[in-house]
Amino acid sequence: MKAPCLTYAGNAEECECRRVYDAVSAVPLKIKILRRMAMALPRFYRPWVLALFFLVFTCLASAQPQQGAGGYQPEEGQSGKDVVWIPTEDVLVDIMLNMANVTGKDYVVDLGSGDGRLVIAAAKRGARALGVEYNPQMVELSKKNAVLHGVADKVQFIHADLFDVDFSQATVVTMFLLDELNLKLRPRLLDMKPGTRVVSNTFMMGEWKPDQIGSVPAERKCAYYCFASLWIVPAKVEGTWKLGSRELTLEQRFQMISGELKSGARVEPIKEGVLKGDQISFIAGETHYTGRVDGNRMQGKLTSGKKSTGWSAQRVGYALK
């Protein structure tokens, strides 16, 4: 796993925030200038410079977006309801959509859609897309951007709290939030249809490990927020299954499964058990099982040596929690 380009020193106390702010307030730094400065430094020092920037701009709750002659112009680092606004680099937008394999068959929901760039990029691939944004000015800006890019008929932007929105019909969910916000969303994401793809810019899902991680190529000279993670919502298989005359007991931890297969007095532990959406794979004894989960039924192919045949199982009980 490639580490992110920006690391954090932790949440500072309010007095520490004020101390840092007072020390640098006489020398206001714009983000783009800081980027150039950071890129001029040896790579080892860049995260620390940018971590200082993050601390300072998080403290600047008084920073207000500008209203110029060309209309509303958001500023990087401006405060929001749950997070400050830092736009995802276009190159990472493409990486995120590629990781999710977004096509014209998808319905993409971006939670915290900012200026609408990811929603618009998804629509350019033929997908229907919804942007959920708490800042009403950002919502209107996103609508204008969609018109400029010719995808207004494929997108929708709504002014709402992302925790109040029903996004259960999405096939792809994208976000650029914080670890703690991702964790708050995690139960809802895990209840979505198996196979739903979830992509997060930089921030993780706690113990739910990603199925894939992608990062901006080194030659693109990304300074911070340089990687994204993909999770594929797994089917729920925990419980007891009847597999022919045998009993299959499965325990599940996100996409990882374990358990045992009983046939009379013979007990075979489940090894290398994994779920990828509704696709299941595990080994019991010398036999490799692959198949598809459909609610309380699953079926597929088992391979033992050079022989292959079909198999099916019916769930007969759920594990007690």
C-alpha positions in Angstrom: 0.0 0.0 0.0 1.4 3.4 -0.9 1.1 5.9 1.9 -0.8 9.2 1.2 1.2 12.2 0.3 -0.1 14.1 3.4 0.1 12.9 6.9 -1.5 14.5 9.9 -0.1 15.3 13.3 -3.5 15.1 15.0 -6.1 17.6 16.1 -4.5 20.6 17.8 -6.0 22.3 20.9 -7.8 25.6 20.1 -5.0 27.6 21.8 -2.5 25.8 19.7 -4.5 26.6 16.6 -4.6 30.3 17.6 -0.8 30.3 18.3 0.0 28.9 14.9 -2.5 31.3 13.2 -1.0 34.3 15.0 2.5 33.3 13.9 1.7 33.2 10.2 -1.3 35.5 9.9 1.0 38.3 8.8 2.1 36.3 5.8 -1.1 35.0 4.2 -0.4 32.0 1.9 -2.6 30.9 -0.9 -2.8 27.2 -1.5 -1.5 27.2 -5.0 1.5 29.2 -3.9 2.1 26.7 -1.1 1.9 23.8 -3.5 4.6 25.3 -5.6 6.8 25.9 -2.6 6.2 22.3 -1.4 7.0 20.8 -4.8 10.3 22.7 -4.7 11.3 21.0 -1.5 12.8 17.5 -1.2 10.0 15.0 -1.1 10.7 14.1 2.5 9.7 17.6 3.7 6.6 18.0 1.6 4.1 16.2 4.0 5.2 18.3 7.0 4.9 21.6 5.1 1.4 20.6 3.9 0.4 19.3 7.3 1.2 22.8 8.7 -1.0 24.3 5.9 -3.9 21.9 6.8 -3.7 22.9 10.5 -3.6 26.6 9.7 -6.5 26.6 7.2 -8.6 24.4 9.5 -8.3 27.1 12.1 -9.3 29.8 9.7 -13.0 29.4 10.2 -13.5 33.0 9.4 -12.3 32.6 5.8 -15.1 33.4 3.5 -15.6 32.6 -0.2 -15.3 35.4 -2.7 -18.1 36.9 -4.9 -16.4 38.4 -7.9 -17.6 39.8 -11.2 -17.7 36.3 -12.7 -20.1 35.1 -9.9 -19.4 32.8 -7.0 -15.8 31.6 -6.8 -15.1 29.1 -4.0 -11.7 29.1 -2.3 -9.6 26.0 -1.5 -9.6 25.6 2.3 -12.9 27.4 2.8 -14.9 26.0 5.8 -17.9 23.7 5.4 -20.4 21.9 7.6 -18.2 18.8 8.2 -15.0 19.4 6.3 -13.1 22.2 4.6 -13.4 22.2 0.8 -10.3 20.9 -1.1 -11.2 19.9 -4.7 -10.1 16.5 -5.9 -7.4 16.8 -8.6 -8.8 16.0 -12.0 -6.3 13.2 -12.4 -7.5 11.5 -9.2 -11.1 12.0 -10.3 -10.3 9.9 -13.4 -8.5 7.3 -11.2 -11.5 7.0 -8.9 -14.0 6.5 -11.7 -11.7 4.0 -13.4 -11.3 2.0 -10.2 -15.1 1.9 -9.9 -15.3 1.0 -13.6 -18.0 3.6 -14.1 -20.1 3.2 -17.4 -23.3 4.3 -18.8 -25.2 1.7 -16.8 -24.2 3.3 -13.5 -25.9 5.7 -11.1 -23.2 7.6 -9.3 -23.8 9.5 -6.0 -21.1 11.9 -4.8 -21.4 12.7 -1.1 -20.1 16.2 -0.6 -19.9 17.1 -4.3 -18.2 20.5 -4.0 -18.0 22.2 -7.4 -19.5 19.1 -9.1 -16.3 18.0 -11.0 -16.6 14.3 -10.1 -20.4 14.2 -10.9 -19.7 15.9 -14.2 -16.9 13.5 -15.1 -19.1 10.5 -14.4 -21.8 11.9 -16.6 -19.3 12.3 -19.4 -18.8 8.6 -19.2 -22.6 8.1 -19.8 -23.6 7.5 -16.1 -26.5 9.2 -14.4 -25.1 11.1 -11.4 -26.2 12.9 -8.3 -24.2 15.4 -6.2 -25.1 16.0 -2.6 -23.7 19.3 -1.3 -24.5 21.3 1.9 -23.3 24.6 0.5 -26.1 26.1 -1.6 -23.7 28.3 -3.5 -21.7 25.3 -4.5 -24.9 23.6 -5.7 -25.7 26.5 -8.0 -22.1 26.6 -9.2 -22.2 22.9 -10.0 -25.4 23.3 -12.0 -23.7 26.0 -14.1 -20.7 23.8 -14.6 -22.8 20.9 -15.7 -24.4 23.2 -18.4 -21.0 24.4 -19.5 -19.9 20.7 -19.9 -23.0 19.7 -21.7 -24.2 17.1 -19.2 -27.0 19.0 -17.4 -29.5 16.3 -18.6 -27.5 13.5 -16.9 -26.8 15.1 -13.5 -28.7 16.4 -10.5 -27.3 18.5 -7.7 -29.1 18.9 -4.4 -28.6 21.1 -1.3 -28.8 18.6 1.6 -26.9 17.1 4.5 -25.4 13.9 3.1 -26.5 12.0 6.3 -30.1 12.8 5.5 -30.1 11.6 1.9 -31.2 8.2 0.6 -28.5 7.0 -1.7 -29.4 3.3 -1.5 -30.1 3.1 -5.3 -26.6 4.1 -6.3 -24.4 1.6 -8.0 -21.3 3.8 -7.2 -20.8 6.0 -4.2 -17.9 8.5 -4.1 -16.7 10.7 -1.2 -13.9 12.9 0.0 -14.7 13.3 3.7 -12.8 12.2 6.8 -12.2 8.9 8.5 -14.8 9.5 11.2 -17.4 10.5 8.7 -16.7 7.5 6.6 -17.2 5.3 9.7 -20.5 7.0 10.4 -21.6 6.1 6.8 -20.2 2.6 6.9 -23.3 0.8 8.2 -25.4 2.3 5.5 -22.9 1.4 2.8 -22.7 -2.2 4.0 -26.5 -2.4 3.7 -26.4 -1.5 0.0 -26.8 -4.0 -2.8 -23.9 -6.4 -3.0 -21.5 -5.3 -5.7 -22.0 -1.6 -5.1 -18.7 0.2 -5.5 -17.6 2.8 -2.9 -14.6 5.0 -3.6 -13.0 7.4 -1.2 -10.4 10.0 -1.8 -7.6 9.4 0.8 -9.8 8.6 3.9 -10.5 5.0 5.0 -13.2 2.8 6.5 -11.6 1.6 9.7 -11.4 -2.2 9.9 -13.1 -2.6 6.6 -10.0 -2.9 4.4 -10.2 -1.7 0.8 -10.4 -4.1 -2.1 -8.1 -1.9 -4.2 -6.0 1.2 -3.8 -5.0 3.5 -6.6 -2.6 6.5 -6.6 -1.6 9.3 -8.8 1.6 8.4 -10.8 4.8 9.9 -9.5 5.4 11.8 -12.7 2.2 13.8 -12.1 3.9 15.3 -9.0 0.9 15.1 -6.7 1.6 17.1 -3.5 -1.2 15.8 -1.3 -4.4 13.7 -1.3 -2.8 11.5 -3.9 -4.6 8.2 -3.5 -8.0 6.6 -3.5 -9.5 3.4 -2.1 -12.2 1.1 -3.5 -14.5 -1.1 -1.5 -17.0 -3.5 -3.1 -20.1 -4.0 -0.9 -20.1 -7.8 0.0 -23.1 -10.0 0.2 -24.1 -11.1 3.7 -23.4 -14.8 4.1 -22.9 -15.3 7.8 -24.9 -18.2 9.2 -25.6 -21.9 8.6 -26.1 -23.3 5.1 -27.2 -26.7 3.9 -24.8 -27.8 1.2 -26.2 -31.2 0.0 -25.9 -33.5 3.0 -23.3 -31.3 4.6 -23.5 -28.3 6.9 -21.6 -25.2 6.0 -21.1 -22.7 8.8 -19.8 -19.2 7.8 -18.5 -16.3 9.9 -18.1 -13.0 8.1 -15.9 -9.9 8.7 -16.7 -7.5 5.9 -15.5 -9.2 2.7 -13.5 -11.9 4.6 -15.1 -15.2 5.6 -14.1 -18.2 7.7 -15.9 -21.2 9.2 -16.2 -24.9 8.6 -17.8 -27.6 6.4 -19.2 -30.6 8.3 -19.9 -34.0 6.8 -20.8 -36.4 9.6 -17.8 -36.5 12.0 -15.5 -35.0 9.4 -14.9 -31.2 9.8 -13.0 -29.2 7.2 -12.0 -25.6 8.1 -12.8 -22.9 5.5 -9.7 -21.3 4.1 -9.1 -18.3 1.8 -12.7 -17.3 2.1 -13.5 -14.0 0.4 -16.4 -12.1 -1.1 -16.3 -9.7 -4.0 -19.8 -8.3 -4.1 -22.1 -11.3 -4.6 -19.2 -13.5 -5.8 -17.9 -16.0 -3.2 -14.8 -18.1 -3.1 -13.4 -20.5 -0.4 -11.5 -23.7 0.0 -12.6 -26.6 2.2 -10.2 -29.5 2.4 -8.9 -30.0 -1.1 -11.9 -28.5 -2.9 -12.2 -25.0 -4.2 -15.7 -23.5 -4.2 -16.7 -20.5 -6.3 -20.2 -19.1 -6.8 -22.8 -16.4 -6.6 -24.8 -15.4 -3.6 -28.5 -14.6 -4.0 -30.0 -13.8 -0.7 -30.4 -17.1 1.1 -29.2 -19.2 -1.8 -25.8 -19.6 -3.4 -24.6 -21.8 -6.2 -21.6 -22.2 -8.4 -18.8 -24.6 -9.3 -16.5 -26.7 -7.1 -13.1 -28.0 -8.3 -11.2 -30.9 -6.8 -8.1 -31.9 -8.6 -9.0 -32.0 -12.3 -12.7 -32.6 -11.7 -15.4 -29.9 -11.6 -19.1 -30.0 -10.9 -21.9 -27.7 -9.7 -22.9 -27.0 -6.1 -25.6 -25.1 -4.3 -26.5 -24.2 -0.8 -29.5 -22.9 1.1 -29.2 -20.9 4.3 -31.0 -22.5 7.2 -30.0 -20.3 10.1 -28.4 -17.0 11.0 -25.6 -16.5 13.5 -26.7 -15.1 16.8 -25.2 -11.7 17.6 
